[in-house]
Amino acid sequence: MVMSRAFAGLVLLGLAATPALAQQNKNIRGTIEAFDGSTLKVETYEGAKVSVSMPADVRVSTSKPFSLSDVKPGMKLGVTTVTRPADGAQIALEVHPISATARDGLSPHDLKPGSTMNNGYVEATVGSTGGTELTLDYKSGKVKVLIVPETAMAQAAPGALTDLKAGEAVFVAATQEGEKLVATRAQVSKDGVKPPM
């Protein structure tokens, strides 16, 4: 009887965990084709057509300019990098300011194959051949990244669902719930400034 109860408990735990396991995080980047107030249709940069459910309370932000002149010591940044094969340098693909409460450290990112997201505080910026070298302190270590002319830079500004207009560039973080994609947040271009992520 004890064994049966224990087994039944494990089965119930497994069933309870199944919905959570079914949810997968997805990042969608592309151009808005249409938005009807609840469903966002996006053509990804790879050419796929994607529909995303947009809850009424989903967090939406717009994009505004951000540049090296805005980077100050102590500022917390998210920097996506790839390793340059020739010398192992960490080249910044994009840079954006993040909340002080955002998790510190390095983690794999899906912007490009082999890319890494680096969240940390600016310790120093130094002019370097071919760009600007930025040192980020993420508490458990430090990383030096090279910002080059091709590096995308932008920051988030308050937005709303009404900013999701056809033709605008968009980044959507979503969860795959069965056959349905549900947005958890979105950042959309404004005045020609695209989301950097």
Protein Blocks (a to p, Z undefined) as FASTA:
>chain_A
ZZmmmmmmmmmmmmmmmmmmmpccdddddddfbdehjaccdddfkopacdddddfkbccd
ddddddfklpcghiacdddddddfknopacdfbdcdddfkbcgdddddfkbghiacdddd
dfbdcddehiacddddehjaccdddddfklccdddddddfklmcghiacddddddehjac
cdfbdcddeehiacfZZ
